[in-house]
Amino acid sequence: MDARQECIDTMRELFRQFMSVLIQERTKLEQHCIYLDPRITFNEIDRYFFSGCACCYFQIAIDIFTDLRYNENEWTI
């Protein structure tokens, strides 16, 4: 497996974990009138975007400010 594929696999796993948290929290969020847009997309760029980088992105829609910065404590198993 090449380095790009390993990076893409890591990003897919991160997105899977992110989505599993959102699904679990959906009811809690809706109790606070925060509704998730069901059209959450994950897109991969099928080649190196620029020198040696594998790229993908996902988008979510929210109506209020939410701090989405990565917090390692929330992802440790």
C-alpha positions as CSV (number, residue, x, y, z in Angstrom):
1,M,0.0,0.0,0.0
2,D,1.4,3.4,-0.9
3,A,1.6,6.4,1.4
4,R,-1.3,8.2,-0.3
5,Q,-3.6,5.2,0.2
6,E,-2.7,5.0,3.9
7,C,-3.5,8.7,4.3
8,I,-6.9,8.3,2.5
9,D,-7.7,5.3,4.7
10,T,-6.9,7.4,7.8
11,M,-9.1,10.2,6.6
12,R,-12.0,7.8,5.9
13,E,-11.7,6.4,9.4
14,L,-11.7,9.9,10.9
15,F,-14.8,10.7,8.9
16,R,-16.4,7.5,10.1
17,Q,-15.7,8.3,13.7
18,F,-16.9,11.9,13.3
19,M,-20.2,10.6,11.8
20,S,-20.7,8.0,14.5
21,V,-20.4,10.8,17.1
22,L,-22.9,13.0,15.2
23,I,-25.4,10.1,14.9
24,Q,-25.2,9.4,18.6
25,E,-25.5,13.1,19.5
26,R,-28.3,13.9,17.1
27,T,-31.2,13.6,19.6
28,K,-29.2,15.7,22.2
29,L,-28.6,18.4,19.6
30,E,-32.2,18.5,18.5
31,Q,-33.3,19.1,22.1
32,H,-31.3,22.3,21.9
33,C,-32.9,23.2,18.5
34,I,-29.7,22.3,16.6
35,Y,-30.7,20.4,13.5
36,L,-28.1,18.7,11.4
37,D,-28.4,19.0,7.6
38,P,-28.7,15.4,6.4
39,R,-26.6,16.2,3.4
40,I,-23.2,15.7,5.0
41,T,-20.7,15.0,2.2
42,F,-17.3,13.4,2.1
43,N,-15.2,14.0,-1.1
44,E,-11.9,12.6,-2.1
45,I,-9.6,14.1,-4.7
46,D,-8.6,11.1,-6.8
47,R,-4.9,12.1,-7.3
48,Y,-2.3,14.0,-5.4
49,F,-3.6,17.5,-5.1
50,F,-0.1,19.0,-4.9
51,S,3.3,17.5,-4.2
52,G,2.9,14.4,-2.0
53,C,-0.5,15.3,-0.5
54,A,-3.6,13.1,-0.5
55,C,-6.7,15.3,0.0
56,C,-10.3,14.9,1.0
57,Y,-12.9,17.1,2.7
58,F,-16.3,16.8,4.3
59,Q,-18.9,19.4,4.8
60,I,-21.7,19.8,7.3
61,A,-24.2,22.6,7.6
62,I,-25.1,24.2,11.0
63,D,-27.1,27.3,11.9
64,I,-25.1,28.4,15.0
65,F,-21.5,28.8,15.8
66,T,-19.9,25.5,16.8
67,D,-16.2,25.0,17.6
68,L,-15.2,22.1,15.3
69,R,-11.5,22.1,16.1
70,Y,-9.9,18.7,16.7
71,N,-9.7,17.8,20.4
72,E,-7.6,14.6,21.0
73,N,-9.4,13.9,24.3
74,E,-12.7,13.4,22.5
75,W,-11.2,10.8,20.1
76,T,-9.3,8.5,22.4
77,I,-10.7,5.1,22.9
